């Protein structure tokens, strides 16, 4: 069986139209399945960052704000991310962290939907913790009530009292993909605004924020977009909302005339309203360089490979791993699956430690979930087969 699956992996890799992209990344013989936490380094980024440091900062210094395009980087890079989430230009701005952008989006959405009878902010009860913390603070600040709801129960929880719903596109623990089109439609049917967290979907699957009428969205860039540790996040504000979008963090960078240095705030037009303070240029331009790996890449092709990889990995786990030692939490249905596989496993921390020592890097969510992220730009089918085989060896009963 192992020879058969290994042979199939080799054949699948040989037929993979995205296989050539692997060489664009700085990788070794480790099976790296943690790109859903930190994407691998695109190999050309260090040289580009060296130019930013040595020439743009070291030689041009202050002139680089104009001559090197530092000032316009948040919108320029936003327009490069836009097609990866299905947005037209002019609606995405890059800067700050995901948490800060969640705050802007939720408070901004409440202000857009300012009817005082709409008392509730509905939040995905399974959300990544920071989204819940921010939503709770936003509710206190805006005089609304926070209502945690399981995504499956969201349509029945919506009503005339709902102002905003904040939902994760993919569950970070299980890899479950939530139905963005139908949930957005249900939120709008209730007269509320939809705010989506795309951290675990952008760069792994089509999102379609414009096509599905999403109001606001946020996402990080250090996972499937490979922007580097702590790389700046992004904020999407649909064009129809931009004129009325009232950011709770009006900084000098979002002023219509930043260098006028006036005492009163007047908001700029467009997505620039999502800016706050001075951009973090070093990480911003590292992200811009990293996005080069997406040139000419179809998100639909990425999605097709993601599903094939996760299917194959689950098949290999089923064939190799001792029965009863793991249970998949990841949905079998493609329409409900992101780009990771989550396996419930006893003593998961110790198991992951052993996997890493044997060259298979995933991560875990305590107490008992092993997570394996499949980044189609650089993960292959042989990686999936090897990871399952090593997992099986780690979990095999001690025969000594």
LONUPA-626855 format. One record per residue (C-alpha): chain; residue number from 1; y, x, z. Coordinates in Angstrom, 2 decimals. Example, Ala and Ser with C-alpha at 12.3 -4.5 7.8 and 13.67 -1.06 7.14 Angstrom:
2
 chain resi       y       x       z
     A    1   -4.50   12.30    7.80
     A    2   -1.06   13.67    7.14
END
This chain:
400
 chain resi       y       x       z
     A    1    0.00    0.00    0.00
     A    2    2.46    2.75    0.92
     A    3    1.88    4.49   -2.42
     A    4    2.41    1.19   -4.23
     A    5    5.68    0.46   -2.45
     A    6    6.86    4.04   -2.89
     A    7    6.08    3.84   -6.61
     A    8    7.93    0.55   -6.88
     A    9   10.91    2.09   -5.08
     A   10   10.99    4.93   -7.60
     A   11   10.83    2.50  -10.51
     A   12   13.58    0.33   -9.06
     A   13   15.80    3.36   -8.53
     A   14   15.19    4.50  -12.10
     A   15   16.31    1.10  -13.41
     A   16   19.29    0.76  -11.07
     A   17   22.58    0.59  -13.00
     A   18   24.51    1.65   -9.87
     A   19   22.29    4.63   -8.99
     A   20   24.68    7.12  -10.57
     A   21   27.38    6.25   -8.05
     A   22   25.49    8.00   -5.26
     A   23   26.66   11.38   -6.53
     A   24   30.25   10.34   -5.81
     A   25   29.55   10.54   -2.06
     A   26   29.05   13.44    0.35
     A   27   25.45   12.71    1.37
     A   28   22.43   14.72    2.45
     A   29   18.76   13.74    2.72
     A   30   19.45   11.41    5.66
     A   31   18.78    7.75    5.02
     A   32   22.20    6.39    5.91
     A   33   22.00    2.67    6.73
     A   34   25.13    2.38    8.86
     A   35   27.71    1.80    6.14
     A   36   28.34   -1.62    7.69
     A   37   29.96    0.33   10.56
     A   38   31.33    3.43    8.80
     A   39   31.03    4.00    5.08
     A   40   30.04    7.39    3.72
     A   41   32.69    9.88    2.59
     A   42   33.53    9.81   -1.13
     A   43   33.21   13.46   -2.14
     A   44   36.66   13.76   -3.74
     A   45   38.61   12.47   -0.74
     A   46   38.96   15.80    1.15
     A   47   40.70   17.38   -1.84
     A   48   43.06   14.45   -2.19
     A   49   43.88   14.49    1.51
     A   50   44.48   18.24    1.35
     A   51   47.06   17.58   -1.36
     A   52   48.74   14.94    0.80
     A   53   48.92   17.36    3.73
     A   54   49.72   20.60    1.95
     A   55   51.92   19.52   -0.94
     A   56   53.27   16.03   -0.22
     A   57   53.91   16.63    3.47
     A   58   54.04   20.43    3.57
     A   59   56.24   21.03    0.52
     A   60   57.99   17.79   -0.44
     A   61   58.30   16.59    3.14
     A   62   60.68   13.59    3.42
     A   63   60.98   13.39   -0.37
     A   64   57.40   12.11   -0.55
     A   65   58.45    8.67    0.67
     A   66   59.92    8.21   -2.82
     A   67   58.49   10.95   -5.03
     A   68   54.87   10.56   -3.84
     A   69   55.01    6.79   -3.47
     A   70   54.46    6.70    0.28
     A   71   56.81    3.77    0.79
     A   72   55.01    1.44   -1.63
     A   73   51.49    2.44   -0.57
     A   74   50.70   -0.70    1.51
     A   75   51.26   -3.06   -1.43
     A   76   49.89   -0.68   -4.08
     A   77   46.63   -0.19   -2.19
     A   78   46.54   -3.89   -1.38
     A   79   46.51   -4.61   -5.09
     A   80   43.50   -2.30   -5.48
     A   81   41.61   -4.17   -2.76
     A   82   42.61   -7.58   -4.14
     A   83   39.99   -7.78   -6.93
     A   84   37.24   -6.85   -4.47
     A   85   37.98  -10.06   -2.52
     A   86   38.86  -12.20   -5.54
     A   87   42.64  -12.18   -5.13
     A   88   45.36  -11.88   -7.72
     A   89   47.94   -9.10   -7.25
     A   90   50.78   -9.47   -4.77
     A   91   48.81  -11.16   -1.98
     A   92   47.25   -8.27   -0.04
     A   93   49.09   -5.73    2.10
     A   94   47.39   -2.78    3.83
     A   95   48.31   -1.54    7.29
     A   96   47.57   -1.82   11.02
     A   97   44.13   -2.60   12.45
     A   98   41.94   -5.64   11.89
     A   99   42.83   -6.87   15.38
     A  100   46.56   -6.70   14.68
     A  101   46.09   -8.48   11.36
     A  102   43.99  -11.22   12.99
     A  103   46.91  -11.78   15.37
     A  104   49.39  -11.98   12.50
     A  105   47.15  -14.33   10.54
     A  106   46.29  -16.75   13.35
     A  107   49.78  -17.03   14.79
     A  108   51.24  -17.15   11.30
     A  109   48.83  -19.94   10.36
     A  110   49.79  -21.97   13.45
     A  111   53.43  -21.60   12.47
     A  112   52.62  -22.72    8.92
     A  113   50.80  -25.77   10.29
     A  114   53.36  -26.50   12.98
     A  115   52.63  -30.18   13.68
     A  116   52.59  -30.35   17.50
     A  117   49.84  -32.98   17.40
     A  118   47.55  -30.30   16.00
     A  119   46.62  -28.80   19.33
     A  120   43.49  -26.78   18.52
     A  121   42.64  -23.36   17.18
     A  122   38.96  -23.47   16.27
     A  123   37.19  -20.11   16.38
     A  124   33.73  -19.02   15.31
     A  125   31.80  -18.88   18.61
     A  126   29.61  -16.05   17.28
     A  127   32.61  -14.00   16.20
     A  128   33.13  -10.30   16.67
     A  129   34.66  -10.06   20.17
     A  130   38.11   -8.84   19.15
     A  131   38.63  -11.94   16.98
     A  132   37.87  -14.14   19.97
     A  133   40.15  -12.16   22.27
     A  134   43.02  -12.30   19.78
     A  135   42.50  -15.99   19.08
     A  136   42.54  -16.77   22.80
     A  137   45.81  -14.87   23.22
     A  138   47.27  -16.57   20.14
     A  139   46.34  -19.97   21.58
     A  140   48.10  -19.19   24.86
     A  141   51.19  -17.91   23.08
     A  142   51.47  -20.89   20.74
     A  143   50.59  -23.56   23.30
     A  144   47.34  -24.46   21.55
     A  145   43.82  -24.93   22.86
     A  146   41.05  -22.54   21.83
     A  147   37.86  -24.32   20.71
     A  148   34.84  -22.03   20.14
     A  149   32.36  -23.62   17.72
     A  150   29.17  -22.39   16.08
     A  151   29.84  -22.09   12.33
     A  152   27.09  -24.61   11.55
     A  153   28.89  -27.15   13.74
     A  154   32.34  -26.41   12.39
     A  155   32.70  -29.43   10.04
     A  156   31.96  -31.91   12.83
     A  157   34.38  -30.15   15.21
     A  158   37.34  -30.42   12.83
     A  159   39.80  -33.26   12.99
     A  160   43.46  -34.30   13.11
     A  161   43.90  -32.13   16.20
     A  162   42.88  -28.92   14.36
     A  163   45.67  -26.56   13.31
     A  164   43.71  -23.44   12.30
     A  165   40.12  -22.30   12.01
     A  166   39.21  -18.59   12.28
     A  167   35.76  -17.80   10.88
     A  168   33.77  -14.64   10.15
     A  169   32.32  -14.52    6.66
     A  170   29.26  -12.56    7.83
     A  171   27.89  -12.53   11.38
     A  172   28.07   -8.92   12.56
     A  173   24.90   -9.21   14.66
     A  174   22.48  -11.00   12.34
     A  175   23.94  -10.50    8.88
     A  176   24.10  -14.28    8.30
     A  177   26.50  -15.19    5.51
     A  178   28.55  -18.28    6.23
     A  179   29.45  -20.70    3.46
     A  180   33.07  -19.82    2.78
     A  181   33.62  -22.34   -0.03
     A  182   32.28  -25.40    1.79
     A  183   33.72  -24.48    5.18
     A  184   37.15  -23.80    3.67
     A  185   36.99  -27.18    1.94
     A  186   36.04  -28.88    5.22
     A  187   38.90  -27.15    7.05
     A  188   41.37  -28.31    4.40
     A  189   39.94  -31.83    4.43
     A  190   40.85  -31.94    8.13
     A  191   44.40  -30.82    7.29
     A  192   43.95  -27.39    8.88
     A  193   44.36  -23.85    7.58
     A  194   41.46  -21.45    7.02
     A  195   41.63  -17.84    8.23
     A  196   38.64  -15.68    7.28
     A  197   37.50  -12.31    8.65
     A  198   35.98  -10.40    5.73
     A  199   35.06   -7.18    7.55
     A  200   31.34   -7.49    6.83
     A  201   31.57   -8.96    3.33
     A  202   34.35   -7.27    1.33
     A  203   32.78   -4.58   -0.83
     A  204   29.27   -5.99   -0.41
     A  205   29.51   -9.38   -2.10
     A  206   31.95  -11.61   -3.99
     A  207   34.41  -13.44   -1.73
     A  208   36.70  -15.45   -4.02
     A  209   39.65  -16.02   -1.69
     A  210   41.85  -17.38   -4.50
     A  211   39.18  -19.44   -6.16
     A  212   38.11  -21.11   -2.93
     A  213   41.61  -21.75   -1.61
     A  214   41.51  -19.48    1.44
     A  215   44.85  -19.53    3.26
     A  216   44.81  -16.18    5.04
     A  217   42.22  -13.45    5.43
     A  218   41.84  -10.08    7.12
     A  219   39.43   -7.22    6.77
     A  220   38.79   -3.61    7.63
     A  221   38.38   -0.85    5.05
     A  222   36.08    1.63    6.80
     A  223   32.82   -0.24    6.22
     A  224   31.78   -1.12    2.67
     A  225   35.12    0.10    1.28
     A  226   34.46    3.64    2.62
     A  227   38.06    4.28    3.71
     A  228   37.22    6.54    6.63
     A  229   37.19    6.20   10.43
     A  230   40.05    4.01   11.60
     A  231   41.36    3.50    8.07
     A  232   44.00    0.75    7.91
     A  233   42.99   -2.87    7.57
     A  234   44.47   -5.46    5.22
     A  235   46.03   -8.90    5.36
     A  236   45.75  -11.51    2.60
     A  237   48.38  -14.26    2.48
     A  238   47.87  -16.76   -0.34
     A  239   50.87  -16.87   -2.64
     A  240   51.52  -20.55   -1.87
     A  241   52.12  -19.66    1.79
     A  242   54.15  -16.49    1.42
     A  243   57.61  -18.04    1.38
     A  244   56.96  -19.85    4.67
     A  245   54.79  -17.19    6.32
     A  246   56.47  -16.29    9.61
     A  247   54.82  -13.17   10.98
     A  248   54.72  -12.89   14.78
     A  249   55.32   -9.14   14.33
     A  250   58.49   -8.81   12.24
     A  251   59.04   -5.08   11.94
     A  252   61.59   -3.09   10.04
     A  253   59.11   -2.55    7.20
     A  254   58.92   -6.31    6.54
     A  255   62.71   -6.69    6.43
     A  256   64.26   -7.63    3.08
     A  257   66.44   -4.49    3.29
     A  258   64.76   -2.07    5.74
     A  259   67.35    0.67    5.44
     A  260   70.31   -1.63    6.07
     A  261   69.38   -1.31    9.75
     A  262   70.94   -4.67   10.55
     A  263   70.54   -6.36   13.92
     A  264   69.18   -9.62   12.55
     A  265   65.80  -10.00   10.86
     A  266   65.53  -11.36    7.34
     A  267   62.02  -11.40    5.89
     A  268   61.17   -9.79    2.58
     A  269   59.50  -11.83   -0.13
     A  270   55.78  -11.80   -0.79
     A  271   52.96  -10.00    0.96
     A  272   55.44   -7.43    2.29
     A  273   56.05   -9.93    5.10
     A  274   52.74   -8.73    6.51
     A  275   54.05   -5.20    7.08
     A  276   55.29   -4.16   10.51
     A  277   56.16   -0.51   11.13
     A  278   55.91    2.83    9.38
     A  279   52.65    3.14    7.40
     A  280   50.03    5.60    8.64
     A  281   50.25    7.69    5.50
     A  282   47.38   10.17    6.00
     A  283   44.71    7.51    6.51
     A  284   46.42    5.17    4.05
     A  285   46.21    7.69    1.21
     A  286   42.68    8.73    2.15
     A  287   41.76    5.06    1.68
     A  288   43.55    4.95   -1.65
     A  289   41.53    7.92   -2.86
     A  290   38.28    6.41   -1.55
     A  291   38.84    3.25   -3.59
     A  292   38.44    5.30   -6.77
     A  293   34.66    4.89   -6.45
     A  294   35.14    1.21   -7.31
     A  295   36.64    1.92  -10.72
     A  296   34.57    0.02  -13.29
     A  297   32.16   -1.38  -10.69
     A  298   31.30   -5.08  -10.77
     A  299   31.12   -6.80   -7.37
     A  300   28.50   -9.12   -8.87
     A  301   26.32   -6.08   -9.65
     A  302   26.82   -4.83   -6.11
     A  303   25.72   -8.20   -4.76
     A  304   22.62   -8.29   -6.93
     A  305   21.56   -4.84   -5.75
     A  306   22.34   -5.69   -2.12
     A  307   19.99   -8.67   -2.22
     A  308   17.30   -6.66   -4.00
     A  309   17.59   -3.84   -1.45
     A  310   17.40   -6.10    1.58
     A  311   14.50   -8.06    0.06
     A  312   12.62   -4.82   -0.59
     A  313   13.32   -3.42    2.87
     A  314   12.05   -6.62    4.50
     A  315    8.94   -6.45    2.31
     A  316    8.34   -2.84    3.37
     A  317    8.86   -3.73    7.04
     A  318    6.33   -6.54    6.68
     A  319    3.83   -4.17    5.09
     A  320    4.29   -1.14    7.34
     A  321    5.51   -2.14   10.80
     A  322    2.94   -3.19   13.42
     A  323    2.83   -6.97   13.64
     A  324    4.83   -8.49   16.46
     A  325    6.92   -5.40   17.09
     A  326   10.01   -6.66   15.25
     A  327   11.42  -10.03   14.27
     A  328   13.97  -10.44   11.51
     A  329   17.15  -12.25   12.48
     A  330   18.50  -12.01    8.94
     A  331   18.15  -15.18    6.86
     A  332   15.51  -15.15    4.15
     A  333   17.69  -17.29    1.88
     A  334   19.97  -15.21   -0.33
     A  335   22.81  -17.71   -0.01
     A  336   22.82  -17.08    3.74
     A  337   22.47  -13.28    3.77
     A  338   25.12  -10.59    3.88
     A  339   24.25   -6.93    3.19
     A  340   22.47   -5.96    6.39
     A  341   19.12   -6.57    8.01
     A  342   18.96   -7.20   11.74
     A  343   15.61   -6.78   13.50
     A  344   15.00   -7.86   17.08
     A  345   12.99   -5.16   18.79
     A  346   12.02   -4.37   22.37
     A  347   13.65   -1.20   23.69
     A  348   15.97   -1.13   20.67
     A  349   18.25    1.67   21.97
     A  350   15.35    4.08   22.38
     A  351   13.90    3.07   19.02
     A  352   17.18    3.70   17.22
     A  353   17.54    7.06   18.94
     A  354   14.12    8.08   17.60
     A  355   14.95    6.80   14.11
     A  356   18.12    8.86   14.00
     A  357   16.27   11.99   15.11
     A  358   13.86   11.43   12.21
     A  359   16.63   11.06    9.65
     A  360   17.12    7.30    9.45
     A  361   20.56    6.27   10.68
     A  362   21.21    2.65   11.53
     A  363   22.82    1.19   14.61
     A  364   22.14   -1.40   17.26
     A  365   23.61   -4.28   19.16
     A  366   22.46   -4.34   22.75
     A  367   20.18   -5.38   24.17
     A  368   17.58   -5.70   21.43
     A  369   18.91   -5.73   17.85
     A  370   18.44   -2.93   15.31
     A  371   20.94   -3.17   12.44
     A  372   20.47   -1.64    9.01
     A  373   23.39   -1.86    6.60
     A  374   22.74   -1.54    2.87
     A  375   25.68   -0.18    0.90
     A  376   24.68   -0.58   -2.76
     A  377   27.01    2.13   -4.04
     A  378   24.91    4.86   -2.44
     A  379   21.76    3.40   -0.86
     A  380   18.65    3.32   -3.02
     A  381   15.25    1.66   -2.89
     A  382   13.52    4.89   -1.88
     A  383   15.86    4.94    1.13
     A  384   14.72    1.43    2.06
     A  385   11.05    2.34    1.74
     A  386   11.45    5.53    3.76
     A  387   13.39    3.74    6.50
     A  388   10.64    1.14    6.89
     A  389    7.95    3.83    6.97
     A  390    9.76    5.81    9.66
     A  391   10.36    2.64   11.66
     A  392    6.64    1.90   11.46
     A  393    5.79    5.40   12.71
     A  394    8.20    5.06   15.62
     A  395    6.75    1.68   16.61
     A  396    3.07    2.52   16.04
     A  397    0.91    2.34   19.17
     A  398    0.34    5.67   20.83
     A  399   -3.05    6.90   19.67
     A  400   -2.99   10.14   21.63
END
